[in-house]
Amino acid sequence: MKEKSVTPEREKWSGQLGFILAAAGSAIGLGSIWRFPYITGENGGGAFMLVYLLCCAAVGIPVMICEIALGRHTQRNPIGCFNQLTPPASLLAHFLGGGMVLTGIALLCFHAIGWGVTALIFGGLVFWKSWRIVGIMGVVAGFLILSYYSVIGGWAIGYVVKAASNQLTFETVAQAKTTYLDFIGSTGRVIGFHFVFMLLCVAIIYKGVQKGIETACKFMVPLLFIIMLVLILRALTLPGAAAGVSFCFTPDFSKLTAQGVLVALGHAFFTLSLGMGAMITYGSYLGKNENIFASGVWITGLDTLVSVLSCLMIFPAVFAMGFEPGEGPGLVFQVVPAVFHRLPAGPLWGTLFFILLAVAALASGISLLEVVTAYFVDEKKWTRHRAAIVTGIAIFLLGGLSAVSIENWDKLPAIQKAVAACFGGARASFFDLVDNLTCNWMLPLGGLFICLFTGWIWGTRNAIGEIRHGSKNFADVHLLSLMAGLKDDPSHNSSTHPLTLASMWGIFVRFICPVAILITFLHTIGWLNLKP
Ligand code: PFF
């Protein structure tokens, strides 16, 4: 394997806390506060939440550790990372590339032209670029995700303004829906707020890793928790809130379906910012003396805590005010404002809630922009300032298309027809298309490849060598000794123990995670249909 020299002046986090807060900021976002509550509502509450926790522990933590180790080892953005570690020839990559080409041919036979050509091109690229394609896909995914993520981040900013100026004054969800559709349909305003969101992202990334990202996250992540606690206290003290709490925390397994389990796993991936190299990039700024295992567990834990707290913030209020929990994607922009409006000092709670949503989106948005920026800084030798501004403008322009497409797609008939002809679904907007492509295809495939690469190509032995730096042999402690509180007992740290955190992690990365991700991926794209 060819190892390139490490640029000495690479920026660093000030320490483990700075890294954990920045990475937790990336993970905690619209996924935790907007999406998690509504999919929990749709999938029956408590039992779904339990399964989700299990997915985070069994798949989220191992993959997160892979990404951080890859980043810290190579000190590069995702593309540089895979360029550095990809061996000259890999049978496994050829096998995967060949499989995709065959899939593409099969899709063409079924007249799925757009997807067929996509699979053909992608399979060809895997053949040609080998594992380097994982890094390329990560940077492209960062670019694409931010383009529409910023549009929703812009909505959140728009709703802060609306709530603060007491414009969210409706009694019913139907009225809230009209306001919501009106808002997202007014293209000029939506693009304006999208611009503000991107401007904030660029401003933070422009300032650099420690002065920009770390400083912002050290302020934003604690702020998130404070706002959430205030809103939870408000929700829990409403008469009738208990029904919401029991909806969240009473597991009723009869409501859980096999589909629900896969939805939980798919969501764990998105919400933990895995599969596209965000954690590789953030890990590349981590010092050699920091503990990767502990960081991975902390980041996952904080994100999961926020997801659970989001439910505790939303459902008690929803139940207390007599609304429905299974409202779908409109839950946050339609039900929540209607709920808050009915409370005394409604605008205050509404404003706080949307500030929470906007701040969470911003802390995630900067990590997406950093992935793209780091690529241009590392590989193209651009200055950080130039990279942040140029990529920011490009992402803003692409996002504009998503913003227009949500409600006014019909006004761009030529593009609409071209997209529909290629990918089917006459009404699917550009926004839906990019969302589908990134979340349902690129992230799971990226995650799968990252596991396979770490487990089988770079090798768990090399990876664990990287993880051991700064872990004070944590990785080599016998699992049972660790659980029994005997970690520091010398006789329990013997390297002859087979059941260590390191060995468990290796088994998960090589076998359990790839299989789980593959099954979820096949289900998401509709090739595996599990009946309840
Ligand atoms: N984790 C973010 C969320 O839950 O909203 C989304 C995200 C951010 C995904 C950054 C991927 C990423 F690299």
Residues whose N, C-alpha, C, O or C-beta is under 5 A from the ligand:
A	BS01	PFF	S26 A27 I28 G29 L30 G31 S32 F270 T271 L272 S273 L274 A278 S364 S367 L368
